[in-house]
Amino acid sequence: MLVLSENVIKIGRGNLYAGTVGHSAETLTKTMQAVVVMQILGLPLPPLAPFEKSLFAECYGWGNRVDRAFFVQV
């Protein structure tokens, strides 16, 4: 569980002070490591529908500013 928490924190901090263009290899690596740990622990993966609404390419990887309700309404 500690590895999972560490990976999630690294995902959030990975590009904290810099925008990205195209993709972030570090973010993808840590995301996939978190997925593997979740599968090993038998934890359900989060639904992808909210993430499909906001493109990674928007605002250099930060996404456009939207209200929280934007992600709740699938």
Predicted model as a PDB file, atoms N, CA, C, CB and O in Angstrom, pLDDT in the B-factor column:
MODEL        1                                                                  
ATOM      1  N   MET A   1       0.822  -1.184   0.000  1.00 71.00           N  
ATOM      2  CA  MET A   1       0.000   0.000   0.000  1.00 71.00           C  
ATOM      3  C   MET A   1       0.871   1.253   0.000  1.00 71.00           C  
ATOM      4  CB  MET A   1      -0.938  -0.005   1.201  1.00 71.00           C  
ATOM      5  O   MET A   1       0.501   2.260  -0.605  1.00 71.00           O  
ATOM      6  N   LEU A   2       2.024   1.207   0.671  1.00 78.00           N  
ATOM      7  CA  LEU A   2       2.930   2.340   0.707  1.00 78.00           C  
ATOM      8  C   LEU A   2       3.448   2.673  -0.689  1.00 78.00           C  
ATOM      9  CB  LEU A   2       4.094   2.056   1.650  1.00 78.00           C  
ATOM     10  O   LEU A   2       3.563   3.845  -1.046  1.00 78.00           O  
ATOM     11  N   VAL A   3       3.764   1.640  -1.484  1.00 80.00           N  
ATOM     12  CA  VAL A   3       4.238   1.850  -2.854  1.00 80.00           C  
ATOM     13  C   VAL A   3       3.161   2.553  -3.676  1.00 80.00           C  
ATOM     14  CB  VAL A   3       4.630   0.502  -3.514  1.00 80.00           C  
ATOM     15  O   VAL A   3       3.468   3.443  -4.470  1.00 80.00           O  
ATOM     16  N   LEU A   4       1.927   2.167  -3.493  1.00 80.00           N  
ATOM     17  CA  LEU A   4       0.817   2.790  -4.210  1.00 80.00           C  
ATOM     18  C   LEU A   4       0.729   4.268  -3.849  1.00 80.00           C  
ATOM     19  CB  LEU A   4      -0.514   2.076  -3.888  1.00 80.00           C  
ATOM     20  O   LEU A   4       0.622   5.116  -4.735  1.00 80.00           O  
ATOM     21  N   SER A   5       0.772   4.579  -2.574  1.00 83.00           N  
ATOM     22  CA  SER A   5       0.694   5.974  -2.121  1.00 83.00           C  
ATOM     23  C   SER A   5       1.868   6.790  -2.661  1.00 83.00           C  
ATOM     24  CB  SER A   5       0.668   6.040  -0.581  1.00 83.00           C  
ATOM     25  O   SER A   5       1.684   7.926  -3.098  1.00 83.00           O  
ATOM     26  N   GLU A   6       3.053   6.228  -2.632  1.00 84.00           N  
ATOM     27  CA  GLU A   6       4.235   6.931  -3.134  1.00 84.00           C  
ATOM     28  C   GLU A   6       4.103   7.222  -4.628  1.00 84.00           C  
ATOM     29  CB  GLU A   6       5.504   6.105  -2.866  1.00 84.00           C  
ATOM     30  O   GLU A   6       4.456   8.313  -5.077  1.00 84.00           O  
ATOM     31  N   ASN A   7       3.602   6.266  -5.397  1.00 73.00           N  
ATOM     32  CA  ASN A   7       3.445   6.476  -6.828  1.00 73.00           C  
ATOM     33  C   ASN A   7       2.409   7.562  -7.127  1.00 73.00           C  
ATOM     34  CB  ASN A   7       3.046   5.172  -7.506  1.00 73.00           C  
ATOM     35  O   ASN A   7       2.606   8.380  -8.026  1.00 73.00           O  
ATOM     36  N   VAL A   8       1.324   7.568  -6.388  1.00 77.00           N  
ATOM     37  CA  VAL A   8       0.296   8.587  -6.603  1.00 77.00           C  
ATOM     38  C   VAL A   8       0.857   9.972  -6.291  1.00 77.00           C  
ATOM     39  CB  VAL A   8      -0.950   8.301  -5.731  1.00 77.00           C  
ATOM     40  O   VAL A   8       0.580  10.928  -7.014  1.00 77.00           O  
ATOM     41  N   ILE A   9       1.631  10.085  -5.238  1.00 79.00           N  
ATOM     42  CA  ILE A   9       2.254  11.367  -4.904  1.00 79.00           C  
ATOM     43  C   ILE A   9       3.232  11.781  -6.003  1.00 79.00           C  
ATOM     44  CB  ILE A   9       2.982  11.282  -3.540  1.00 79.00           C  
ATOM     45  O   ILE A   9       3.269  12.953  -6.380  1.00 79.00           O  
ATOM     46  N   LYS A  10       4.015  10.848  -6.518  1.00 78.00           N  
ATOM     47  CA  LYS A  10       4.968  11.162  -7.582  1.00 78.00           C  
ATOM     48  C   LYS A  10       4.261  11.562  -8.869  1.00 78.00           C  
ATOM     49  CB  LYS A  10       5.879   9.970  -7.843  1.00 78.00           C  
ATOM     50  O   LYS A  10       4.777  12.383  -9.627  1.00 78.00           O  
ATOM     51  N   ILE A  11       3.092  10.996  -9.124  1.00 72.00           N  
ATOM     52  CA  ILE A  11       2.318  11.399 -10.296  1.00 72.00           C  
ATOM     53  C   ILE A  11       1.943  12.870 -10.166  1.00 72.00           C  
ATOM     54  CB  ILE A  11       1.046  10.518 -10.456  1.00 72.00           C  
ATOM     55  O   ILE A  11       2.079  13.640 -11.116  1.00 72.00           O  
ATOM     56  N   GLY A  12       1.472  13.250  -8.990  1.00 70.00           N  
ATOM     57  CA  GLY A  12       1.062  14.635  -8.766  1.00 70.00           C  
ATOM     58  C   GLY A  12       2.214  15.617  -8.779  1.00 70.00           C  
ATOM     59  O   GLY A  12       2.060  16.748  -9.240  1.00 70.00           O  
ATOM     60  N   ARG A  13       3.352  15.205  -8.284  1.00 73.00           N  
ATOM     61  CA  ARG A  13       4.505  16.105  -8.201  1.00 73.00           C  
ATOM     62  C   ARG A  13       5.398  16.065  -9.433  1.00 73.00           C  
ATOM     63  CB  ARG A  13       5.321  15.767  -6.991  1.00 73.00           C  
ATOM     64  O   ARG A  13       6.234  16.950  -9.617  1.00 73.00           O  
ATOM     65  N   GLY A  14       5.238  15.062 -10.272  1.00 68.00           N  
ATOM     66  CA  GLY A  14       6.133  14.842 -11.402  1.00 68.00           C  
ATOM     67  C   GLY A  14       6.360  16.042 -12.287  1.00 68.00           C  
ATOM     68  O   GLY A  14       7.497  16.313 -12.672  1.00 68.00           O  
ATOM     69  N   ASN A  15       5.331  16.755 -12.616  1.00 62.00           N  
ATOM     70  CA  ASN A  15       5.443  17.918 -13.489  1.00 62.00           C  
ATOM     71  C   ASN A  15       4.838  19.151 -12.824  1.00 62.00           C  
ATOM     72  CB  ASN A  15       4.756  17.648 -14.835  1.00 62.00           C  
ATOM     73  O   ASN A  15       4.274  20.021 -13.489  1.00 62.00           O  
ATOM     74  N   LEU A  16       4.965  19.209 -11.515  1.00 60.00           N  
ATOM     75  CA  LEU A  16       4.298  20.248 -10.734  1.00 60.00           C  
ATOM     76  C   LEU A  16       4.682  21.658 -11.162  1.00 60.00           C  
ATOM     77  CB  LEU A  16       4.612  20.068  -9.279  1.00 60.00           C  
ATOM     78  O   LEU A  16       3.826  22.541 -11.208  1.00 60.00           O  
ATOM     79  N   TYR A  17       5.938  21.880 -11.472  1.00 60.00           N  
ATOM     80  CA  TYR A  17       6.393  23.238 -11.774  1.00 60.00           C  
ATOM     81  C   TYR A  17       6.704  23.475 -13.244  1.00 60.00           C  
ATOM     82  CB  TYR A  17       7.605  23.546 -10.966  1.00 60.00           C  
ATOM     83  O   TYR A  17       7.265  24.509 -13.606  1.00 60.00           O  
ATOM     84  N   ALA A  18       6.343  22.522 -14.085  1.00 61.00           N  
ATOM     85  CA  ALA A  18       6.602  22.690 -15.515  1.00 61.00           C  
ATOM     86  C   ALA A  18       5.454  22.111 -16.319  1.00 61.00           C  
ATOM     87  CB  ALA A  18       7.931  22.019 -15.918  1.00 61.00           C  
ATOM     88  O   ALA A  18       4.879  21.086 -15.953  1.00 61.00           O  
ATOM     89  N   GLY A  19       5.131  22.766 -17.400  1.00 61.00           N  
ATOM     90  CA  GLY A  19       4.112  22.222 -18.301  1.00 61.00           C  
ATOM     91  C   GLY A  19       4.715  21.118 -19.141  1.00 61.00           C  
ATOM     92  O   GLY A  19       5.936  20.964 -19.191  1.00 61.00           O  
ATOM     93  N   THR A  20       3.884  20.364 -19.789  1.00 63.00           N  
ATOM     94  CA  THR A  20       4.354  19.304 -20.673  1.00 63.00           C  
ATOM     95  C   THR A  20       3.731  19.491 -22.044  1.00 63.00           C  
ATOM     96  CB  THR A  20       4.014  17.904 -20.100  1.00 63.00           C  
ATOM     97  O   THR A  20       2.682  20.119 -22.189  1.00 63.00           O  
ATOM     98  N   VAL A  21       4.381  18.949 -23.023  1.00 63.00           N  
ATOM     99  CA  VAL A  21       3.860  18.978 -24.379  1.00 63.00           C  
ATOM    100  C   VAL A  21       3.887  17.545 -24.891  1.00 63.00           C  
ATOM    101  CB  VAL A  21       4.689  19.947 -25.306  1.00 63.00           C  
ATOM    102  O   VAL A  21       4.930  16.892 -24.844  1.00 63.00           O  
ATOM    103  N   GLY A  22       2.756  17.049 -25.380  1.00 65.00           N  
ATOM    104  CA  GLY A  22       2.682  15.687 -25.901  1.00 65.00           C  
ATOM    105  C   GLY A  22       2.345  14.674 -24.826  1.00 65.00           C  
ATOM    106  O   GLY A  22       1.210  14.205 -24.752  1.00 65.00           O  
ATOM    107  N   HIS A  23       3.321  14.329 -23.987  1.00 69.00           N  
ATOM    108  CA  HIS A  23       3.074  13.386 -22.901  1.00 69.00           C  
ATOM    109  C   HIS A  23       4.198  13.506 -21.871  1.00 69.00           C  
ATOM    110  CB  HIS A  23       2.969  11.927 -23.441  1.00 69.00           C  
ATOM    111  O   HIS A  23       5.210  14.161 -22.117  1.00 69.00           O  
ATOM    112  N   SER A  24       4.010  12.882 -20.743  1.00 73.00           N  
ATOM    113  CA  SER A  24       5.029  12.854 -19.691  1.00 73.00           C  
ATOM    114  C   SER A  24       5.369  11.397 -19.417  1.00 73.00           C  
ATOM    115  CB  SER A  24       4.536  13.581 -18.383  1.00 73.00           C  
ATOM    116  O   SER A  24       4.578  10.661 -18.827  1.00 73.00           O  
ATOM    117  N   ALA A  25       6.540  10.997 -19.846  1.00 77.00           N  
ATOM    118  CA  ALA A  25       6.959   9.599 -19.646  1.00 77.00           C  
ATOM    119  C   ALA A  25       6.986   9.235 -18.159  1.00 77.00           C  
ATOM    120  CB  ALA A  25       8.350   9.361 -20.269  1.00 77.00           C  
ATOM    121  O   ALA A  25       6.609   8.123 -17.788  1.00 77.00           O  
ATOM    122  N   GLU A  26       7.427  10.160 -17.313  1.00 77.00           N  
ATOM    123  CA  GLU A  26       7.492   9.883 -15.874  1.00 77.00           C  
ATOM    124  C   GLU A  26       6.101   9.668 -15.290  1.00 77.00           C  
ATOM    125  CB  GLU A  26       8.195  11.031 -15.140  1.00 77.00           C  
ATOM    126  O   GLU A  26       5.892   8.752 -14.494  1.00 77.00           O  
ATOM    127  N   THR A  27       5.146  10.517 -15.688  1.00 77.00           N  
ATOM    128  CA  THR A  27       3.779  10.371 -15.200  1.00 77.00           C  
ATOM    129  C   THR A  27       3.185   9.044 -15.656  1.00 77.00           C  
ATOM    130  CB  THR A  27       2.906  11.538 -15.683  1.00 77.00           C  
ATOM    131  O   THR A  27       2.537   8.352 -14.871  1.00 77.00           O  
ATOM    132  N   LEU A  28       3.402   8.685 -16.911  1.00 81.00           N  
ATOM    133  CA  LEU A  28       2.871   7.419 -17.428  1.00 81.00           C  
ATOM    134  C   LEU A  28       3.473   6.235 -16.677  1.00 81.00           C  
ATOM    135  CB  LEU A  28       3.156   7.289 -18.938  1.00 81.00           C  
ATOM    136  O   LEU A  28       2.755   5.305 -16.311  1.00 81.00           O  
ATOM    137  N   THR A  29       4.776   6.263 -16.447  1.00 84.00           N  
ATOM    138  CA  THR A  29       5.437   5.160 -15.740  1.00 84.00           C  
ATOM    139  C   THR A  29       4.869   4.987 -14.338  1.00 84.00           C  
ATOM    140  CB  THR A  29       6.949   5.400 -15.666  1.00 84.00           C  
ATOM    141  O   THR A  29       4.542   3.872 -13.933  1.00 84.00           O  
ATOM    142  N   LYS A  30       4.751   6.086 -13.594  1.00 83.00           N  
ATOM    143  CA  LYS A  30       4.231   6.005 -12.226  1.00 83.00           C  
ATOM    144  C   LYS A  30       2.752   5.598 -12.221  1.00 83.00           C  
ATOM    145  CB  LYS A  30       4.410   7.356 -11.505  1.00 83.00           C  
ATOM    146  O   LYS A  30       2.310   4.879 -11.324  1.00 83.00           O  
ATOM    147  N   THR A  31       1.999   6.050 -13.206  1.00 83.00           N  
ATOM    148  CA  THR A  31       0.589   5.668 -13.305  1.00 83.00           C  
ATOM    149  C   THR A  31       0.462   4.166 -13.525  1.00 83.00           C  
ATOM    150  CB  THR A  31      -0.106   6.438 -14.448  1.00 83.00           C  
ATOM    151  O   THR A  31      -0.344   3.504 -12.870  1.00 83.00           O  
ATOM    152  N   MET A  32       1.249   3.632 -14.439  1.00 88.00           N  
ATOM    153  CA  MET A  32       1.175   2.201 -14.724  1.00 88.00           C  
ATOM    154  C   MET A  32       1.660   1.377 -13.530  1.00 88.00           C  
ATOM    155  CB  MET A  32       2.004   1.863 -15.972  1.00 88.00           C  
ATOM    156  O   MET A  32       1.135   0.292 -13.278  1.00 88.00           O  
ATOM    157  N   GLN A  33       2.656   1.879 -12.793  1.00 89.00           N  
ATOM    158  CA  GLN A  33       3.101   1.173 -11.584  1.00 89.00           C  
ATOM    159  C   GLN A  33       1.987   1.154 -10.545  1.00 89.00           C  
ATOM    160  CB  GLN A  33       4.371   1.837 -10.996  1.00 89.00           C  
ATOM    161  O   GLN A  33       1.791   0.147  -9.864  1.00 89.00           O  
ATOM    162  N   ALA A  34       1.261   2.249 -10.420  1.00 88.00           N  
ATOM    163  CA  ALA A  34       0.139   2.302  -9.477  1.00 88.00           C  
ATOM    164  C   ALA A  34      -0.952   1.315  -9.895  1.00 88.00           C  
ATOM    165  CB  ALA A  34      -0.437   3.738  -9.395  1.00 88.00           C  
ATOM    166  O   ALA A  34      -1.553   0.660  -9.044  1.00 88.00           O  
ATOM    167  N   VAL A  35      -1.208   1.209 -11.194  1.00 91.00           N  
ATOM    168  CA  VAL A  35      -2.219   0.265 -11.695  1.00 91.00           C  
ATOM    169  C   VAL A  35      -1.823  -1.168 -11.340  1.00 91.00           C  
ATOM    170  CB  VAL A  35      -2.394   0.409 -13.234  1.00 91.00           C  
ATOM    171  O   VAL A  35      -2.658  -1.951 -10.886  1.00 91.00           O  
ATOM    172  N   VAL A  36      -0.572  -1.505 -11.543  1.00 91.00           N  
ATOM    173  CA  VAL A  36      -0.097  -2.857 -11.236  1.00 91.00           C  
ATOM    174  C   VAL A  36      -0.275  -3.159  -9.745  1.00 91.00           C  
ATOM    175  CB  VAL A  36       1.389  -3.019 -11.645  1.00 91.00           C  
ATOM    176  O   VAL A  36      -0.743  -4.238  -9.384  1.00 91.00           O  
ATOM    177  N   VAL A  37       0.094  -2.214  -8.885  1.00 90.00           N  
ATOM    178  CA  VAL A  37      -0.052  -2.421  -7.441  1.00 90.00           C  
ATOM    179  C   VAL A  37      -1.526  -2.600  -7.089  1.00 90.00           C  
ATOM    180  CB  VAL A  37       0.554  -1.233  -6.648  1.00 90.00           C  
ATOM    181  O   VAL A  37      -1.869  -3.475  -6.293  1.00 90.00           O  
ATOM    182  N   MET A  38      -2.394  -1.788  -7.668  1.00 91.00           N  
ATOM    183  CA  MET A  38      -3.836  -1.913  -7.395  1.00 91.00           C  
ATOM    184  C   MET A  38      -4.349  -3.287  -7.811  1.00 91.00           C  
ATOM    185  CB  MET A  38      -4.626  -0.810  -8.133  1.00 91.00           C  
ATOM    186  O   MET A  38      -5.144  -3.901  -7.099  1.00 91.00           O  
ATOM    187  N   GLN A  39      -3.888  -3.771  -8.973  1.00 94.00           N  
ATOM    188  CA  GLN A  39      -4.313  -5.095  -9.430  1.00 94.00           C  
ATOM    189  C   GLN A  39      -3.811  -6.188  -8.485  1.00 94.00           C  
ATOM    190  CB  GLN A  39      -3.804  -5.357 -10.859  1.00 94.00           C  
ATOM    191  O   GLN A  39      -4.548  -7.122  -8.169  1.00 94.00           O  
ATOM    192  N   ILE A  40      -2.573  -6.075  -8.038  1.00 92.00           N  
ATOM    193  CA  ILE A  40      -2.020  -7.066  -7.106  1.00 92.00           C  
ATOM    194  C   ILE A  40      -2.817  -7.081  -5.799  1.00 92.00           C  
ATOM    195  CB  ILE A  40      -0.528  -6.767  -6.818  1.00 92.00           C  
ATOM    196  O   ILE A  40      -3.066  -8.145  -5.232  1.00 92.00           O  
ATOM    197  N   LEU A  41      -3.214  -5.898  -5.325  1.00 92.00           N  
ATOM    198  CA  LEU A  41      -3.970  -5.791  -4.087  1.00 92.00           C  
ATOM    199  C   LEU A  41      -5.460  -6.074  -4.266  1.00 92.00           C  
ATOM    200  CB  LEU A  41      -3.787  -4.423  -3.505  1.00 92.00           C  
ATOM    201  O   LEU A  41      -6.209  -6.120  -3.291  1.00 92.00           O  
ATOM    202  N   GLY A  42      -5.883  -6.263  -5.513  1.00 95.00           N  
ATOM    203  CA  GLY A  42      -7.295  -6.543  -5.777  1.00 95.00           C  
ATOM    204  C   GLY A  42      -8.183  -5.312  -5.629  1.00 95.00           C  
ATOM    205  O   GLY A  42      -9.382  -5.436  -5.376  1.00 95.00           O  
ATOM    206  N   LEU A  43      -7.600  -4.126  -5.785  1.00 93.00           N  
ATOM    207  CA  LEU A  43      -8.372  -2.892  -5.676  1.00 93.00           C  
ATOM    208  C   LEU A  43      -8.971  -2.520  -7.031  1.00 93.00           C  
ATOM    209  CB  LEU A  43      -7.489  -1.745  -5.146  1.00 93.00           C  
ATOM    210  O   LEU A  43      -8.333  -2.726  -8.064  1.00 93.00           O  
ATOM    211  N   PRO A  44     -10.171  -1.983  -7.040  1.00 95.00           N  
ATOM    212  CA  PRO A  44     -10.774  -1.587  -8.317  1.00 95.00           C  
ATOM    213  C   PRO A  44     -10.101  -0.323  -8.854  1.00 95.00           C  
ATOM    214  CB  PRO A  44     -12.297  -1.356  -8.152  1.00 95.00           C  
ATOM    215  O   PRO A  44      -9.737   0.574  -8.094  1.00 95.00           O  
ATOM    216  N   LEU A  45      -9.945  -0.270 -10.160  1.00 93.00           N  
ATOM    217  CA  LEU A  45      -9.402   0.926 -10.794  1.00 93.00           C  
ATOM    218  C   LEU A  45     -10.488   2.001 -10.848  1.00 93.00           C  
ATOM    219  CB  LEU A  45      -8.867   0.607 -12.222  1.00 93.00           C  
ATOM    220  O   LEU A  45     -11.672   1.678 -10.940  1.00 93.00           O  
ATOM    221  N   PRO A  46     -10.100   3.259 -10.791  1.00 88.00           N  
ATOM    222  CA  PRO A  46     -11.112   4.320 -10.849  1.00 88.00           C  
ATOM    223  C   PRO A  46     -11.764   4.361 -12.224  1.00 88.00           C  
ATOM    224  CB  PRO A  46     -10.485   5.691 -10.519  1.00 88.00           C  
ATOM    225  O   PRO A  46     -11.150   3.946 -13.207  1.00 88.00           O  
ATOM    226  N   PRO A  47     -12.985   4.848 -12.310  1.00 87.00           N  
ATOM    227  CA  PRO A  47     -13.630   4.964 -13.621  1.00 87.00           C  
ATOM    228  C   PRO A  47     -12.871   5.957 -14.497  1.00 87.00           C  
ATOM    229  CB  PRO A  47     -15.106   5.402 -13.468  1.00 87.00           C  
ATOM    230  O   PRO A  47     -12.411   6.987 -14.003  1.00 87.00           O  
ATOM    231  N   LEU A  48     -12.736   5.665 -15.776  1.00 84.00           N  
ATOM    232  CA  LEU A  48     -11.987   6.527 -16.687  1.00 84.00           C  
ATOM    233  C   LEU A  48     -12.832   7.643 -17.291  1.00 84.00           C  
ATOM    234  CB  LEU A  48     -11.395   5.701 -17.790  1.00 84.00           C  
ATOM    235  O   LEU A  48     -12.284   8.618 -17.804  1.00 84.00           O  
ATOM    236  N   ALA A  49     -14.146   7.520 -17.239  1.00 83.00           N  
ATOM    237  CA  ALA A  49     -15.025   8.499 -17.892  1.00 83.00           C  
ATOM    238  C   ALA A  49     -14.718   9.946 -17.495  1.00 83.00           C  
ATOM    239  CB  ALA A  49     -16.469   8.186 -17.561  1.00 83.00           C  
ATOM    240  O   ALA A  49     -14.668  10.799 -18.381  1.00 83.00           O  
ATOM    241  N   PRO A  50     -14.510  10.267 -16.221  1.00 78.00           N  
ATOM    242  CA  PRO A  50     -14.212  11.666 -15.890  1.00 78.00           C  
ATOM    243  C   PRO A  50     -12.909  12.162 -16.531  1.00 78.00           C  
ATOM    244  CB  PRO A  50     -14.128  11.829 -14.380  1.00 78.00           C  
ATOM    245  O   PRO A  50     -12.809  13.329 -16.909  1.00 78.00           O  
ATOM    246  N   PHE A  51     -11.918  11.281 -16.652  1.00 76.00           N  
ATOM    247  CA  PHE A  51     -10.631  11.670 -17.235  1.00 76.00           C  
ATOM    248  C   PHE A  51     -10.729  11.856 -18.744  1.00 76.00           C  
ATOM    249  CB  PHE A  51      -9.569  10.627 -16.911  1.00 76.00           C  
ATOM    250  O   PHE A  51      -9.967  12.631 -19.322  1.00 76.00           O  
ATOM    251  N   GLU A  52     -11.646  11.163 -19.377  1.00 80.00           N  
ATOM    252  CA  GLU A  52     -11.821  11.282 -20.823  1.00 80.00           C  
ATOM    253  C   GLU A  52     -12.378  12.643 -21.223  1.00 80.00           C  
ATOM    254  CB  GLU A  52     -12.740  10.185 -21.328  1.00 80.00           C  
ATOM    255  O   GLU A  52     -12.312  13.025 -22.391  1.00 80.00           O  
ATOM    256  N   LYS A  53     -12.916  13.362 -20.270  1.00 80.00           N  
ATOM    257  CA  LYS A  53     -13.514  14.663 -20.557  1.00 80.00           C  
ATOM    258  C   LYS A  53     -12.488  15.788 -20.624  1.00 80.00           C  
ATOM    259  CB  LYS A  53     -14.546  14.989 -19.513  1.00 80.00           C  
ATOM    260  O   LYS A  53     -12.786  16.858 -21.154  1.00 80.00           O  
ATOM    261  N   SER A  54     -11.304  15.569 -20.105  1.00 77.00           N  
ATOM    262  CA  SER A  54     -10.276  16.599 -20.053  1.00 77.00           C  
ATOM    263  C   SER A  54      -9.014  16.065 -20.724  1.00 77.00           C  
ATOM    264  CB  SER A  54      -9.987  17.034 -18.583  1.00 77.00           C  
ATOM    265  O   SER A  54      -8.413  15.111 -20.230  1.00 77.00           O  
ATOM    266  N   LEU A  55      -8.615  16.649 -21.812  1.00 75.00           N  
ATOM    267  CA  LEU A  55      -7.452  16.172 -22.552  1.00 75.00           C  
ATOM    268  C   LEU A  55      -6.151  16.571 -21.873  1.00 75.00           C  
ATOM    269  CB  LEU A  55      -7.478  16.705 -23.972  1.00 75.00           C  
ATOM    270  O   LEU A  55      -6.036  17.667 -21.324  1.00 75.00           O  
ATOM    271  N   PHE A  56      -5.186  15.686 -21.915  1.00 71.00           N  
ATOM    272  CA  PHE A  56      -3.873  15.967 -21.336  1.00 71.00           C  
ATOM    273  C   PHE A  56      -3.216  17.156 -22.036  1.00 71.00           C  
ATOM    274  CB  PHE A  56      -2.967  14.726 -21.430  1.00 71.00           C  
ATOM    275  O   PHE A  56      -2.461  17.901 -21.411  1.00 71.00           O  
ATOM    276  N   ALA A  57      -3.492  17.334 -23.305  1.00 74.00           N  
ATOM    277  CA  ALA A  57      -2.871  18.401 -24.088  1.00 74.00           C  
ATOM    278  C   ALA A  57      -3.394  19.793 -23.732  1.00 74.00           C  
ATOM    279  CB  ALA A  57      -3.094  18.145 -25.554  1.00 74.00           C  
ATOM    280  O   ALA A  57      -2.797  20.792 -24.133  1.00 74.00           O  
ATOM    281  N   GLU A  58      -4.487  19.873 -22.993  1.00 78.00           N  
ATOM    282  CA  GLU A  58      -5.052  21.174 -22.644  1.00 78.00           C  
ATOM    283  C   GLU A  58      -4.154  21.902 -21.649  1.00 78.00           C  
ATOM    284  CB  GLU A  58      -6.465  21.008 -22.062  1.00 78.00           C  
ATOM    285  O   GLU A  58      -3.763  21.342 -20.625  1.00 78.00           O  
ATOM    286  N   CYS A  59      -3.837  23.134 -21.955  1.00 76.00           N  
ATOM    287  CA  CYS A  59      -3.083  24.009 -21.041  1.00 76.00           C  
ATOM    288  C   CYS A  59      -1.768  23.356 -20.587  1.00 76.00           C  
ATOM    289  CB  CYS A  59      -3.946  24.359 -19.810  1.00 76.00           C  
ATOM    290  O   CYS A  59      -1.446  23.369 -19.399  1.00 76.00           O  
ATOM    291  N   TYR A  60      -1.010  22.785 -21.539  1.00 71.00           N  
ATOM    292  CA  TYR A  60       0.310  22.201 -21.276  1.00 71.00           C  
ATOM    293  C   TYR A  60       0.289  21.092 -20.222  1.00 71.00           C  
ATOM    294  CB  TYR A  60       1.261  23.282 -20.836  1.00 71.00           C  
ATOM    295  O   TYR A  60       1.209  20.981 -19.411  1.00 71.00           O  
ATOM    296  N   GLY A  61      -0.753  20.283 -20.238  1.00 68.00           N  
ATOM    297  CA  GLY A  61      -0.850  19.148 -19.319  1.00 68.00           C  
ATOM    298  C   GLY A  61      -1.604  19.453 -18.043  1.00 68.00           C  
ATOM    299  O   GLY A  61      -1.879  18.539 -17.264  1.00 68.00           O  
ATOM    300  N   TRP A  62      -1.948  20.712 -17.802  1.00 72.00           N  
ATOM    301  CA  TRP A  62      -2.675  21.082 -16.586  1.00 72.00           C  
ATOM    302  C   TRP A  62      -4.173  20.954 -16.777  1.00 72.00           C  
ATOM    303  CB  TRP A  62      -2.327  22.505 -16.170  1.00 72.00           C  
ATOM    304  O   TRP A  62      -4.911  20.814 -15.802  1.00 72.00           O  
ATOM    305  N   GLY A  63      -4.635  20.999 -18.022  1.00 77.00           N  
ATOM    306  CA  GLY A  63      -6.068  20.957 -18.293  1.00 77.00           C  
ATOM    307  C   GLY A  63      -6.680  22.338 -18.157  1.00 77.00           C  
ATOM    308  O   GLY A  63      -6.188  23.177 -17.403  1.00 77.00           O  
ATOM    309  N   ASN A  64      -7.738  22.562 -18.881  1.00 83.00           N  
ATOM    310  CA  ASN A  64      -8.438  23.837 -18.798  1.00 83.00           C  
ATOM    311  C   ASN A  64      -9.171  23.931 -17.469  1.00 83.00           C  
ATOM    312  CB  ASN A  64      -9.421  24.003 -19.976  1.00 83.00           C  
ATOM    313  O   ASN A  64      -9.619  22.916 -16.934  1.00 83.00           O  
ATOM    314  N   ARG A  65      -9.295  25.119 -16.941  1.00 86.00           N  
ATOM    315  CA  ARG A  65      -9.990  25.328 -15.661  1.00 86.00           C  
ATOM    316  C   ARG A  65     -11.486  25.078 -15.847  1.00 86.00           C  
ATOM    317  CB  ARG A  65      -9.739  26.773 -15.117  1.00 86.00           C  
ATOM    318  O   ARG A  65     -12.125  25.687 -16.705  1.00 86.00           O  
ATOM    319  N   VAL A  66     -12.025  24.191 -15.047  1.00 85.00           N  
ATOM    320  CA  VAL A  66     -13.453  23.876 -15.073  1.00 85.00           C  
ATOM    321  C   VAL A  66     -13.949  23.717 -13.641  1.00 85.00           C  
ATOM    322  CB  VAL A  66     -13.732  22.584 -15.904  1.00 85.00           C  
ATOM    323  O   VAL A  66     -13.157  23.516 -12.720  1.00 85.00           O  
ATOM    324  N   ASP A  67     -15.235  23.806 -13.465  1.00 86.00           N  
ATOM    325  CA  ASP A  67     -15.851  23.594 -12.164  1.00 86.00           C  
ATOM    326  C   ASP A  67     -15.801  22.101 -11.817  1.00 86.00           C  
ATOM    327  CB  ASP A  67     -17.316  24.118 -12.155  1.00 86.00           C  
ATOM    328  O   ASP A  67     -15.807  21.259 -12.715  1.00 86.00           O  
ATOM    329  N   ARG A  68     -15.753  21.776 -10.546  1.00 82.00           N  
ATOM    330  CA  ARG A  68     -15.718  20.365 -10.116  1.00 82.00           C  
ATOM    331  C   ARG A  68     -16.887  19.564 -10.673  1.00 82.00           C  
ATOM    332  CB  ARG A  68     -15.724  20.279  -8.594  1.00 82.00           C  
ATOM    333  O   ARG A  68     -16.741  18.377 -10.964  1.00 82.00           O  
ATOM    334  N   ALA A  69     -18.027  20.192 -10.820  1.00 85.00           N  
ATOM    335  CA  ALA A  69     -19.216  19.503 -11.325  1.00 85.00           C  
ATOM    336  C   ALA A  69     -18.968  18.954 -12.741  1.00 85.00           C  
ATOM    337  CB  ALA A  69     -20.434  20.462 -11.327  1.00 85.00           C  
ATOM    338  O   ALA A  69     -19.607  17.985 -13.147  1.00 85.00           O  
ATOM    339  N   PHE A  70     -18.063  19.556 -13.472  1.00 83.00           N  
ATOM    340  CA  PHE A  70     -17.723  19.101 -14.828  1.00 83.00           C  
ATOM    341  C   PHE A  70     -17.311  17.632 -14.810  1.00 83.00           C  
ATOM    342  CB  PHE A  70     -16.586  19.965 -15.426  1.00 83.00           C  
ATOM    343  O   PHE A  70     -17.663  16.880 -15.719  1.00 83.00           O  
ATOM    344  N   PHE A  71     -16.572  17.220 -13.789  1.00 78.00           N  
ATOM    345  CA  PHE A  71     -16.084  15.845 -13.734  1.00 78.00           C  
ATOM    346  C   PHE A  71     -17.108  14.882 -13.133  1.00 78.00           C  
ATOM    347  CB  PHE A  71     -14.801  15.789 -12.933  1.00 78.00           C  
ATOM    348  O   PHE A  71     -17.041  13.678 -13.380  1.00 78.00           O  
ATOM    349  N   VAL A  72     -18.026  15.384 -12.370  1.00 78.00           N  
ATOM    350  CA  VAL A  72     -19.064  14.540 -11.768  1.00 78.00           C  
ATOM    351  C   VAL A  72     -20.097  14.155 -12.808  1.00 78.00           C  
ATOM    352  CB  VAL A  72     -19.742  15.260 -10.588  1.00 78.00           C  
ATOM    353  O   VAL A  72     -20.635  13.049 -12.780  1.00 78.00           O  
ATOM    354  N   GLN A  73     -20.373  15.073 -13.729  1.00 66.00           N  
ATOM    355  CA  GLN A  73     -21.375  14.838 -14.787  1.00 66.00           C  
ATOM    356  C   GLN A  73     -20.730  14.028 -15.903  1.00 66.00           C  
ATOM    357  CB  GLN A  73     -21.945  16.191 -15.346  1.00 66.00           C  
ATOM    358  O   GLN A  73     -20.008  14.575 -16.738  1.00 66.00           O  
ATOM    359  N   VAL A  74     -20.985  12.751 -15.916  1.00 55.00           N  
ATOM    360  CA  VAL A  74     -20.358  11.868 -16.923  1.00 55.00           C  
ATOM    361  C   VAL A  74     -21.255  11.706 -18.110  1.00 55.00           C  
ATOM    362  CB  VAL A  74     -20.032  10.493 -16.332  1.00 55.00           C  
ATOM    363  O   VAL A  74     -20.904  11.004 -19.058  1.00 55.00           O  
TER     364      VAL A  74                                                      
ENDMDL                                                                          
END                                                                             
